[in-house]
């Protein structure tokens, strides 16, 4: 989520049935040990966006490689990730709408 975006983690933890999370991945990326980044980093760095990064860890070696293919991802994983995304987005809408309303006052 990034600095100052703890509110997103709180929304996530309240919005999904079985929230799971760790800062380990962020620590690994920030340390420079792992040369890659997530797809979200461009939005964070170039646009100043805050967000929630969902990561699939099973068989992650193929991600963004010539072996990457939708058929390599379990249907249940896609279903859970999609459900999580929808749950969090719906929980964020009232917060984002309230912020816009407050800014217009």
Biopython code that builds the backbone (N, CA, C, O; Angstrom):
import numpy as np
from Bio.PDB.StructureBuilder import StructureBuilder

atoms = [
    (1, "UNK", "N", (0.817, -1.197, 0.000)),
    (1, "UNK", "CA", (0.000, 0.000, 0.000)),
    (1, "UNK", "C", (0.855, 1.254, 0.000)),
    (1, "UNK", "O", (0.493, 2.238, -0.644)),
    (2, "UNK", "N", (1.962, 1.245, 0.694)),
    (2, "UNK", "CA", (2.848, 2.392, 0.734)),
    (2, "UNK", "C", (2.634, 3.240, 1.967)),
    (2, "UNK", "O", (1.693, 3.033, 2.732)),
    (3, "UNK", "N", (3.516, 4.189, 2.143)),
    (3, "UNK", "CA", (3.447, 5.071, 3.315)),
    (3, "UNK", "C", (2.165, 5.908, 3.286)),
    (3, "UNK", "O", (1.770, 6.424, 2.241)),
    (4, "UNK", "N", (1.535, 6.030, 4.433)),
    (4, "UNK", "CA", (0.329, 6.833, 4.533)),
    (4, "UNK", "C", (-0.926, 6.167, 3.997)),
    (4, "UNK", "O", (-1.978, 6.799, 3.896)),
    (5, "UNK", "N", (-0.815, 4.902, 3.656)),
    (5, "UNK", "CA", (-1.965, 4.215, 3.068)),
    (5, "UNK", "C", (-2.470, 3.085, 3.957)),
    (5, "UNK", "O", (-3.086, 2.135, 3.474)),
    (6, "UNK", "N", (-2.208, 3.191, 5.253)),
    (6, "UNK", "CA", (-2.679, 2.178, 6.180)),
    (6, "UNK", "C", (-4.186, 2.041, 6.189)),
    (6, "UNK", "O", (-4.719, 0.988, 6.540)),
    (7, "UNK", "N", (-4.880, 3.111, 5.801)),
    (7, "UNK", "CA", (-6.336, 3.055, 5.754)),
    (7, "UNK", "C", (-6.815, 1.981, 4.772)),
    (7, "UNK", "O", (-7.866, 1.373, 4.977)),
    (8, "UNK", "N", (-6.048, 1.753, 3.715)),
    (8, "UNK", "CA", (-6.429, 0.739, 2.727)),
    (8, "UNK", "C", (-6.349, -0.654, 3.357)),
    (8, "UNK", "O", (-7.214, -1.496, 3.118)),
    (9, "UNK", "N", (-5.320, -0.892, 4.152)),
    (9, "UNK", "CA", (-5.210, -2.177, 4.844)),
    (9, "UNK", "C", (-6.366, -2.379, 5.805)),
    (9, "UNK", "O", (-6.882, -3.489, 5.933)),
    (10, "UNK", "N", (-6.775, -1.316, 6.482)),
    (10, "UNK", "CA", (-7.923, -1.423, 7.398)),
    (10, "UNK", "C", (-9.201, -1.741, 6.633)),
    (10, "UNK", "O", (-9.983, -2.591, 7.061)),
    (11, "UNK", "N", (-9.421, -1.070, 5.508)),
    (11, "UNK", "CA", (-10.604, -1.355, 4.690)),
    (11, "UNK", "C", (-10.576, -2.803, 4.223)),
    (11, "UNK", "O", (-11.584, -3.505, 4.294)),
    (12, "UNK", "N", (-9.427, -3.241, 3.751)),
    (12, "UNK", "CA", (-9.274, -4.627, 3.305)),
    (12, "UNK", "C", (-9.608, -5.607, 4.424)),
    (12, "UNK", "O", (-10.357, -6.563, 4.221)),
    (13, "UNK", "N", (-9.048, -5.362, 5.604)),
    (13, "UNK", "CA", (-9.252, -6.307, 6.703)),
    (13, "UNK", "C", (-10.706, -6.382, 7.146)),
    (13, "UNK", "O", (-11.141, -7.406, 7.674)),
    (14, "UNK", "N", (-11.455, -5.315, 6.938)),
    (14, "UNK", "CA", (-12.870, -5.303, 7.311)),
    (14, "UNK", "C", (-13.783, -5.770, 6.176)),
    (14, "UNK", "O", (-14.907, -6.205, 6.426)),
    (15, "UNK", "N", (-13.311, -5.683, 4.940)),
    (15, "UNK", "CA", (-14.173, -5.946, 3.789)),
    (15, "UNK", "C", (-14.191, -7.408, 3.342)),
    (15, "UNK", "O", (-15.194, -7.876, 2.803)),
    (16, "UNK", "N", (-13.101, -8.126, 3.560)),
    (16, "UNK", "CA", (-13.041, -9.492, 3.053)),
    (16, "UNK", "C", (-13.270, -10.496, 4.179)),
    (16, "UNK", "O", (-12.994, -10.220, 5.347)),
    (17, "UNK", "N", (-13.778, -11.656, 3.804)),
    (17, "UNK", "CA", (-14.137, -12.673, 4.791)),
    (17, "UNK", "C", (-12.920, -13.218, 5.543)),
    (17, "UNK", "O", (-12.970, -13.396, 6.760)),
    (18, "UNK", "N", (-11.840, -13.480, 4.829)),
    (18, "UNK", "CA", (-10.637, -14.041, 5.458)),
    (18, "UNK", "C", (-9.407, -13.260, 5.005)),
    (18, "UNK", "O", (-8.666, -13.716, 4.135)),
    (19, "UNK", "N", (-9.190, -12.086, 5.591)),
    (19, "UNK", "CA", (-8.050, -11.266, 5.153)),
    (19, "UNK", "C", (-6.718, -11.912, 5.523)),
    (19, "UNK", "O", (-6.568, -12.519, 6.583)),
    (20, "UNK", "N", (-5.776, -11.762, 4.630)),
    (20, "UNK", "CA", (-4.412, -12.235, 4.865)),
    (20, "UNK", "C", (-3.465, -11.191, 4.323)),
    (20, "UNK", "O", (-3.725, -10.570, 3.292)),
    (21, "UNK", "N", (-2.379, -11.006, 5.015)),
    (21, "UNK", "CA", (-1.420, -10.035, 4.524)),
    (21, "UNK", "C", (-0.102, -10.140, 5.254)),
    (21, "UNK", "O", (-0.016, -10.693, 6.350)),
    (22, "UNK", "N", (0.924, -9.597, 4.623)),
    (22, "UNK", "CA", (2.250, -9.573, 5.212)),
    (22, "UNK", "C", (3.021, -8.395, 4.626)),
    (22, "UNK", "O", (2.766, -7.962, 3.502)),
    (23, "UNK", "N", (3.947, -7.899, 5.395)),
    (23, "UNK", "CA", (4.818, -6.840, 4.889)),
    (23, "UNK", "C", (6.105, -7.423, 4.315)),
    (23, "UNK", "O", (6.949, -6.692, 3.796)),
    (24, "UNK", "N", (6.249, -8.735, 4.410)),
    (24, "UNK", "CA", (7.475, -9.375, 3.952)),
    (24, "UNK", "C", (7.779, -9.070, 2.486)),
    (24, "UNK", "O", (8.911, -8.729, 2.144)),
    (25, "UNK", "N", (6.782, -9.192, 1.631)),
    (25, "UNK", "CA", (6.997, -8.913, 0.212)),
    (25, "UNK", "C", (7.481, -7.496, -0.023)),
    (25, "UNK", "O", (8.402, -7.274, -0.809)),
    (26, "UNK", "N", (6.866, -6.534, 0.654)),
    (26, "UNK", "CA", (7.275, -5.137, 0.506)),
    (26, "UNK", "C", (8.707, -4.936, 0.983)),
    (26, "UNK", "O", (9.479, -4.207, 0.359)),
    (27, "UNK", "N", (9.058, -5.579, 2.084)),
    (27, "UNK", "CA", (10.419, -5.470, 2.606)),
    (27, "UNK", "C", (11.437, -6.041, 1.611)),
    (27, "UNK", "O", (12.509, -5.468, 1.419)),
    (28, "UNK", "N", (11.098, -7.158, 0.987)),
    (28, "UNK", "CA", (11.995, -7.760, -0.007)),
    (28, "UNK", "C", (12.167, -6.819, -1.195)),
    (28, "UNK", "O", (13.290, -6.597, -1.648)),
    (29, "UNK", "N", (11.066, -6.262, -1.705)),
    (29, "UNK", "CA", (11.164, -5.331, -2.831)),
    (29, "UNK", "C", (11.971, -4.092, -2.453)),
    (29, "UNK", "O", (12.830, -3.653, -3.217)),
    (30, "UNK", "N", (11.697, -3.527, -1.273)),
    (30, "UNK", "CA", (12.386, -2.308, -0.841)),
    (30, "UNK", "C", (13.877, -2.529, -0.596)),
    (30, "UNK", "O", (14.672, -1.602, -0.750)),
    (31, "UNK", "N", (14.262, -3.747, -0.214)),
    (31, "UNK", "CA", (15.665, -4.026, 0.089)),
    (31, "UNK", "C", (16.535, -4.070, -1.165)),
    (31, "UNK", "O", (17.749, -3.885, -1.082)),
    (32, "UNK", "N", (15.925, -4.313, -2.323)),
    (32, "UNK", "CA", (16.686, -4.435, -3.560)),
    (32, "UNK", "C", (17.217, -5.838, -3.805)),
    (32, "UNK", "O", (17.863, -6.082, -4.824)),
    (33, "UNK", "N", (16.956, -6.770, -2.884)),
    (33, "UNK", "CA", (17.408, -8.156, -3.054)),
    (33, "UNK", "C", (16.760, -8.782, -4.273)),
    (33, "UNK", "O", (17.406, -9.512, -5.026)),
    (34, "UNK", "N", (15.494, -8.498, -4.464)),
    (34, "UNK", "CA", (14.751, -9.014, -5.614)),
    (34, "UNK", "C", (14.684, -7.901, -6.646)),
    (34, "UNK", "O", (14.197, -6.814, -6.335)),
    (35, "UNK", "N", (15.157, -8.134, -7.863)),
    (35, "UNK", "CA", (15.244, -7.063, -8.851)),
    (35, "UNK", "C", (13.909, -6.650, -9.478)),
    (35, "UNK", "O", (13.861, -5.658, -10.206)),
    (36, "UNK", "N", (12.840, -7.376, -9.217)),
    (36, "UNK", "CA", (11.566, -7.077, -9.857)),
    (36, "UNK", "C", (10.725, -6.091, -9.071)),
    (36, "UNK", "O", (11.103, -5.645, -7.988)),
    (37, "UNK", "N", (9.601, -5.769, -9.628)),
    (37, "UNK", "CA", (8.617, -4.913, -8.991)),
    (37, "UNK", "C", (7.238, -5.485, -9.275)),
    (37, "UNK", "O", (7.098, -6.445, -10.032)),
    (38, "UNK", "N", (6.250, -4.907, -8.681)),
    (38, "UNK", "CA", (4.890, -5.335, -8.967)),
    (38, "UNK", "C", (4.319, -4.459, -10.082)),
    (38, "UNK", "O", (4.906, -3.440, -10.447)),
    (39, "UNK", "N", (3.182, -4.865, -10.611)),
    (39, "UNK", "CA", (2.534, -4.085, -11.666)),
    (39, "UNK", "C", (2.048, -2.740, -11.148)),
    (39, "UNK", "O", (1.870, -1.803, -11.926)),
    (40, "UNK", "N", (1.835, -2.639, -9.859)),
    (40, "UNK", "CA", (1.269, -1.422, -9.283)),
    (40, "UNK", "C", (2.295, -0.297, -9.142)),
    (40, "UNK", "O", (1.910, 0.869, -9.051)),
    (41, "UNK", "N", (3.581, -0.617, -9.121)),
    (41, "UNK", "CA", (4.606, 0.368, -8.789)),
    (41, "UNK", "C", (4.573, 1.590, -9.715)),
    (41, "UNK", "O", (4.851, 2.700, -9.260)),
    (42, "UNK", "N", (4.250, 1.422, -10.968)),
    (42, "UNK", "CA", (4.211, 2.570, -11.881)),
    (42, "UNK", "C", (3.117, 3.552, -11.473)),
    (42, "UNK", "O", (3.306, 4.763, -11.588)),
    (43, "UNK", "N", (2.001, 3.063, -11.010)),
    (43, "UNK", "CA", (0.927, 3.956, -10.564)),
    (43, "UNK", "C", (1.330, 4.684, -9.274)),
    (43, "UNK", "O", (1.013, 5.859, -9.088)),
    (44, "UNK", "N", (2.025, 3.977, -8.399)),
    (44, "UNK", "CA", (2.487, 4.582, -7.148)),
    (44, "UNK", "C", (3.542, 5.641, -7.420)),
    (44, "UNK", "O", (3.448, 6.762, -6.919)),
    (45, "UNK", "N", (4.552, 5.285, -8.216)),
    (45, "UNK", "CA", (5.685, 6.187, -8.425)),
    (45, "UNK", "C", (5.385, 7.343, -9.369)),
    (45, "UNK", "O", (5.843, 8.461, -9.135)),
    (46, "UNK", "N", (4.630, 7.097, -10.423)),
    (46, "UNK", "CA", (4.364, 8.135, -11.409)),
    (46, "UNK", "C", (3.103, 8.937, -11.115)),
    (46, "UNK", "O", (3.024, 10.119, -11.447)),
    (47, "UNK", "N", (2.129, 8.303, -10.499)),
    (47, "UNK", "CA", (0.865, 8.983, -10.270)),
    (47, "UNK", "C", (0.564, 9.299, -8.825)),
    (47, "UNK", "O", (-0.421, 9.975, -8.527)),
    (48, "UNK", "N", (1.413, 8.812, -7.911)),
    (48, "UNK", "CA", (1.177, 9.057, -6.502)),
    (48, "UNK", "C", (-0.031, 8.308, -5.953)),
    (48, "UNK", "O", (-0.578, 8.680, -4.914)),
    (49, "UNK", "N", (-0.441, 7.270, -6.638)),
    (49, "UNK", "CA", (-1.617, 6.511, -6.213)),
    (49, "UNK", "C", (-1.307, 5.666, -4.991)),
    (49, "UNK", "O", (-0.171, 5.242, -4.775)),
    (50, "UNK", "N", (-2.323, 5.437, -4.212)),
    (50, "UNK", "CA", (-2.259, 4.474, -3.127)),
    (50, "UNK", "C", (-3.120, 3.297, -3.534)),
    (50, "UNK", "O", (-4.134, 3.472, -4.209)),
    (51, "UNK", "N", (-2.729, 2.106, -3.133)),
    (51, "UNK", "CA", (-3.507, 0.953, -3.531)),
    (51, "UNK", "C", (-3.137, -0.287, -2.771)),
    (51, "UNK", "O", (-2.273, -0.275, -1.894)),
    (52, "UNK", "N", (-3.801, -1.347, -3.119)),
    (52, "UNK", "CA", (-3.590, -2.644, -2.498)),
    (52, "UNK", "C", (-3.034, -3.574, -3.564)),
    (52, "UNK", "O", (-3.626, -3.732, -4.632)),
    (53, "UNK", "N", (-1.913, -4.179, -3.276)),
    (53, "UNK", "CA", (-1.248, -5.056, -4.236)),
    (53, "UNK", "C", (-1.577, -6.501, -3.886)),
    (53, "UNK", "O", (-1.222, -6.975, -2.807)),
    (54, "UNK", "N", (-2.249, -7.199, -4.783)),
    (54, "UNK", "CA", (-2.548, -8.608, -4.596)),
    (54, "UNK", "C", (-1.465, -9.417, -5.299)),
    (54, "UNK", "O", (-1.143, -9.159, -6.459)),
    (55, "UNK", "N", (-0.910, -10.384, -4.602)),
    (55, "UNK", "CA", (0.195, -11.165, -5.148)),
    (55, "UNK", "C", (-0.152, -12.648, -5.098)),
    (55, "UNK", "O", (-0.622, -13.153, -4.078)),
    (56, "UNK", "N", (0.079, -13.328, -6.192)),
    (56, "UNK", "CA", (-0.077, -14.777, -6.246)),
    (56, "UNK", "C", (1.307, -15.384, -6.061)),
    (56, "UNK", "O", (2.234, -15.060, -6.804)),
    (57, "UNK", "N", (1.449, -16.259, -5.080)),
    (57, "UNK", "CA", (2.783, -16.771, -4.776)),
    (57, "UNK", "C", (3.013, -18.202, -5.231)),
    (57, "UNK", "O", (4.165, -18.617, -5.356)),
    (58, "UNK", "N", (1.970, -18.967, -5.480)),
    (58, "UNK", "CA", (2.157, -20.341, -5.907)),
    (58, "UNK", "C", (2.684, -20.370, -7.345)),
    (58, "UNK", "O", (2.100, -19.750, -8.234)),
    (59, "UNK", "N", (3.756, -21.069, -7.563)),
    (59, "UNK", "CA", (4.385, -21.164, -8.883)),
    (59, "UNK", "C", (4.693, -19.785, -9.469)),
    (59, "UNK", "O", (4.534, -19.570, -10.670)),
    (60, "UNK", "N", (5.124, -18.870, -8.636)),
    (60, "UNK", "CA", (5.393, -17.502, -9.064)),
    (60, "UNK", "C", (6.569, -17.346, -10.002)),
    (60, "UNK", "O", (6.743, -16.287, -10.605)),
    (61, "UNK", "N", (7.378, -18.380, -10.136)),
    (61, "UNK", "CA", (8.554, -18.288, -11.006)),
    (61, "UNK", "C", (8.184, -18.021, -12.465)),
    (61, "UNK", "O", (8.986, -17.466, -13.216)),
    (62, "UNK", "N", (6.990, -18.408, -12.866)),
    (62, "UNK", "CA", (6.593, -18.222, -14.256)),
    (62, "UNK", "C", (5.977, -16.871, -14.552)),
    (62, "UNK", "O", (5.752, -16.527, -15.713)),
    (63, "UNK", "N", (5.702, -16.101, -13.505)),
    (63, "UNK", "CA", (5.025, -14.824, -13.671)),
    (63, "UNK", "C", (5.861, -13.875, -14.522)),
    (63, "UNK", "O", (7.048, -13.681, -14.259)),
    (64, "UNK", "N", (5.248, -13.290, -15.532)),
    (64, "UNK", "CA", (5.897, -12.374, -16.471)),
    (64, "UNK", "C", (7.098, -13.022, -17.165)),
    (64, "UNK", "O", (8.105, -12.364, -17.429)),
    (65, "UNK", "N", (6.979, -14.294, -17.451)),
    (65, "UNK", "CA", (8.023, -15.005, -18.181)),
    (65, "UNK", "C", (7.376, -15.636, -19.413)),
    (65, "UNK", "O", (6.158, -15.565, -19.572)),
    (66, "UNK", "N", (8.174, -16.248, -20.282)),
    (66, "UNK", "CA", (7.576, -16.938, -21.436)),
    (66, "UNK", "C", (6.618, -18.065, -21.036)),
    (66, "UNK", "O", (5.813, -18.518, -21.850)),
    (67, "UNK", "N", (6.709, -18.513, -19.787)),
    (67, "UNK", "CA", (5.844, -19.587, -19.301)),
    (67, "UNK", "C", (4.542, -19.062, -18.700)),
    (67, "UNK", "O", (3.689, -19.847, -18.286)),
    (68, "UNK", "N", (4.387, -17.763, -18.650)),
    (68, "UNK", "CA", (3.200, -17.143, -18.055)),
    (68, "UNK", "C", (2.004, -17.340, -18.982)),
    (68, "UNK", "O", (2.061, -16.996, -20.163)),
    (69, "UNK", "N", (0.932, -17.889, -18.445)),
    (69, "UNK", "CA", (-0.277, -18.112, -19.233)),
    (69, "UNK", "C", (-1.466, -18.223, -18.284)),
    (69, "UNK", "O", (-1.325, -18.746, -17.178)),
    (70, "UNK", "N", (-2.620, -17.744, -18.695)),
    (70, "UNK", "CA", (-3.807, -17.849, -17.838)),
    (70, "UNK", "C", (-4.114, -19.284, -17.408)),
    (70, "UNK", "O", (-4.667, -19.513, -16.332)),
    (71, "UNK", "N", (-3.755, -20.232, -18.245)),
    (71, "UNK", "CA", (-4.035, -21.638, -17.914)),
    (71, "UNK", "C", (-3.190, -22.134, -16.746)),
    (71, "UNK", "O", (-3.483, -23.181, -16.170)),
    (72, "UNK", "N", (-2.147, -21.392, -16.393)),
    (72, "UNK", "CA", (-1.272, -21.779, -15.283)),
    (72, "UNK", "C", (-1.816, -21.336, -13.932)),
    (72, "UNK", "O", (-1.276, -21.718, -12.894)),
    (73, "UNK", "N", (-2.871, -20.541, -13.933)),
    (73, "UNK", "CA", (-3.451, -20.044, -12.684)),
    (73, "UNK", "C", (-4.719, -20.830, -12.387)),
    (73, "UNK", "O", (-5.602, -20.951, -13.236)),
    (74, "UNK", "N", (-4.797, -21.355, -11.191)),
    (74, "UNK", "CA", (-5.947, -22.119, -10.748)),
    (74, "UNK", "C", (-7.204, -21.253, -10.778)),
    (74, "UNK", "O", (-7.177, -20.102, -10.344)),
    (75, "UNK", "N", (-8.304, -21.805, -11.290)),
    (75, "UNK", "CA", (-9.556, -21.051, -11.377)),
    (75, "UNK", "C", (-10.009, -20.522, -10.021)),
    (75, "UNK", "O", (-10.544, -19.417, -9.937)),
    (76, "UNK", "N", (-9.800, -21.300, -8.957)),
    (76, "UNK", "CA", (-10.186, -20.856, -7.621)),
    (76, "UNK", "C", (-9.427, -19.620, -7.170)),
    (76, "UNK", "O", (-9.974, -18.759, -6.481)),
    (77, "UNK", "N", (-8.168, -19.541, -7.561)),
    (77, "UNK", "CA", (-7.348, -18.371, -7.216)),
    (77, "UNK", "C", (-7.897, -17.134, -7.909)),
    (77, "UNK", "O", (-8.005, -16.072, -7.297)),
    (78, "UNK", "N", (-8.243, -17.268, -9.180)),
    (78, "UNK", "CA", (-8.800, -16.138, -9.927)),
    (78, "UNK", "C", (-10.131, -15.707, -9.315)),
    (78, "UNK", "O", (-10.402, -14.513, -9.192)),
    (79, "UNK", "N", (-10.944, -16.661, -8.940)),
    (79, "UNK", "CA", (-12.237, -16.359, -8.331)),
    (79, "UNK", "C", (-12.053, -15.626, -7.004)),
    (79, "UNK", "O", (-12.734, -14.632, -6.750)),
    (80, "UNK", "N", (-11.142, -16.104, -6.153)),
    (80, "UNK", "CA", (-10.913, -15.450, -4.859)),
    (80, "UNK", "C", (-10.314, -14.058, -5.034)),
    (80, "UNK", "O", (-10.710, -13.124, -4.336)),
    (81, "UNK", "N", (-9.369, -13.910, -5.952)),
    (81, "UNK", "CA", (-8.760, -12.596, -6.187)),
    (81, "UNK", "C", (-9.794, -11.612, -6.719)),
    (81, "UNK", "O", (-9.818, -10.448, -6.319)),
    (82, "UNK", "N", (-10.644, -12.085, -7.620)),
    (82, "UNK", "CA", (-11.703, -11.217, -8.146)),
    (82, "UNK", "C", (-12.697, -10.827, -7.065)),
    (82, "UNK", "O", (-13.105, -9.669, -6.981)),
    (83, "UNK", "N", (-13.086, -11.787, -6.239)),
    (83, "UNK", "CA", (-14.006, -11.497, -5.144)),
    (83, "UNK", "C", (-13.416, -10.513, -4.147)),
    (83, "UNK", "O", (-14.102, -9.611, -3.666)),
    (84, "UNK", "N", (-12.143, -10.696, -3.844)),
    (84, "UNK", "CA", (-11.454, -9.773, -2.933)),
    (84, "UNK", "C", (-11.418, -8.368, -3.525)),
    (84, "UNK", "O", (-11.680, -7.389, -2.827)),
    (85, "UNK", "N", (-11.096, -8.274, -4.802)),
    (85, "UNK", "CA", (-11.032, -6.977, -5.471)),
    (85, "UNK", "C", (-12.384, -6.265, -5.424)),
    (85, "UNK", "O", (-12.455, -5.073, -5.125)),
    (86, "UNK", "N", (-13.440, -6.995, -5.716)),
    (86, "UNK", "CA", (-14.782, -6.402, -5.694)),
    (86, "UNK", "C", (-15.160, -5.983, -4.279)),
    (86, "UNK", "O", (-15.677, -4.884, -4.082)),
    (87, "UNK", "N", (-14.911, -6.842, -3.290)),
    (87, "UNK", "CA", (-15.249, -6.517, -1.903)),
    (87, "UNK", "C", (-14.536, -5.251, -1.428)),
    (87, "UNK", "O", (-15.143, -4.385, -0.799)),
    (88, "UNK", "N", (-13.250, -5.155, -1.733)),
    (88, "UNK", "CA", (-12.473, -3.985, -1.300)),
    (88, "UNK", "C", (-12.922, -2.732, -2.050)),
    (88, "UNK", "O", (-13.063, -1.667, -1.449)),
    (89, "UNK", "N", (-13.144, -2.853, -3.349)),
    (89, "UNK", "CA", (-13.594, -1.698, -4.135)),
    (89, "UNK", "C", (-14.935, -1.176, -3.619)),
    (89, "UNK", "O", (-15.116, 0.034, -3.483)),
    (90, "UNK", "N", (-15.861, -2.066, -3.337)),
    (90, "UNK", "CA", (-17.168, -1.640, -2.818)),
    (90, "UNK", "C", (-17.032, -0.990, -1.444)),
    (90, "UNK", "O", (-17.760, -0.048, -1.133)),
    (91, "UNK", "N", (-16.110, -1.482, -0.621)),
    (91, "UNK", "CA", (-15.892, -0.885, 0.699)),
    (91, "UNK", "C", (-15.213, 0.478, 0.595)),
    (91, "UNK", "O", (-15.404, 1.326, 1.466)),
    (92, "UNK", "N", (-14.428, 0.699, -0.450)),
    (92, "UNK", "CA", (-13.724, 1.974, -0.623)),
    (92, "UNK", "C", (-14.623, 3.070, -1.200)),
    (92, "UNK", "O", (-14.376, 4.253, -0.966)),
    (93, "UNK", "N", (-15.644, 2.699, -1.936)),
    (93, "UNK", "CA", (-16.490, 3.699, -2.591)),
    (93, "UNK", "C", (-17.044, 4.750, -1.638)),
    (93, "UNK", "O", (-16.924, 5.940, -1.930)),
    (94, "UNK", "N", (-17.643, 4.370, -0.515)),
    (94, "UNK", "CA", (-18.166, 5.409, 0.379)),
    (94, "UNK", "C", (-17.072, 6.327, 0.926)),
    (94, "UNK", "O", (-17.300, 7.521, 1.124)),
    (95, "UNK", "N", (-15.891, 5.771, 1.167)),
    (95, "UNK", "CA", (-14.782, 6.574, 1.680)),
    (95, "UNK", "C", (-14.327, 7.571, 0.625)),
    (95, "UNK", "O", (-14.130, 8.750, 0.920)),
    (96, "UNK", "N", (-14.162, 7.100, -0.594)),
    (96, "UNK", "CA", (-13.717, 7.979, -1.669)),
    (96, "UNK", "C", (-14.775, 9.035, -1.995)),
    (96, "UNK", "O", (-14.440, 10.184, -2.281)),
    (97, "UNK", "N", (-16.039, 8.646, -1.952)),
    (97, "UNK", "CA", (-17.113, 9.601, -2.214)),
    (97, "UNK", "C", (-17.156, 10.667, -1.127)),
    (97, "UNK", "O", (-17.352, 11.846, -1.422)),
    (98, "UNK", "N", (-16.973, 10.262, 0.127)),
    (98, "UNK", "CA", (-16.975, 11.217, 1.237)),
    (98, "UNK", "C", (-15.828, 12.209, 1.106)),
    (98, "UNK", "O", (-16.002, 13.398, 1.372)),
    (99, "UNK", "N", (-14.649, 11.725, 0.693)),
    (99, "UNK", "CA", (-13.504, 12.615, 0.511)),
    (99, "UNK", "C", (-13.775, 13.632, -0.590)),
    (99, "UNK", "O", (-13.414, 14.800, -0.451)),
    (100, "UNK", "N", (-14.404, 13.207, -1.681)),
    (100, "UNK", "CA", (-14.726, 14.139, -2.770)),
    (100, "UNK", "C", (-15.763, 15.158, -2.305)),
    (100, "UNK", "O", (-15.675, 16.339, -2.642)),
    (101, "UNK", "N", (-16.743, 14.698, -1.533)),
    (101, "UNK", "CA", (-17.774, 15.605, -1.032)),
    (101, "UNK", "C", (-17.170, 16.639, -0.092)),
    (101, "UNK", "O", (-17.525, 17.816, -0.138)),
    (102, "UNK", "N", (-16.244, 16.184, 0.770)),
    (102, "UNK", "CA", (-15.575, 17.093, 1.702)),
    (102, "UNK", "C", (-14.711, 18.110, 0.964)),
    (102, "UNK", "O", (-14.632, 19.270, 1.369)),
    (103, "UNK", "N", (-14.068, 17.680, -0.113)),
    (103, "UNK", "CA", (-13.188, 18.571, -0.883)),
    (103, "UNK", "C", (-13.996, 19.645, -1.601)),
    (103, "UNK", "O", (-13.506, 20.750, -1.833)),
    (104, "UNK", "N", (-15.231, 19.317, -1.950)),
    (104, "UNK", "CA", (-16.078, 20.280, -2.661)),
    (104, "UNK", "C", (-16.785, 21.258, -1.751)),
    (104, "UNK", "O", (-17.409, 22.207, -2.225)),
    (105, "UNK", "N", (-16.697, 21.041, -0.456)),
    (105, "UNK", "CA", (-17.391, 21.923, 0.490)),
    (105, "UNK", "C", (-16.696, 23.222, 0.692)),
    (105, "UNK", "O", (-17.167, 24.061, 1.460)),
]
sb = StructureBuilder()
sb.init_structure("model")
sb.init_model(0)
sb.init_chain("A")
sb.init_seg("    ")
for serial, (resi, resn, name, xyz) in enumerate(atoms, 1):
    if name == "N":
        sb.init_residue(resn, " ", resi, " ")
    sb.init_atom(name, np.array(xyz, "f"), 0.0, 1.0, " ", f" {name:<3s}", serial, name[0])
structure = sb.get_structure()
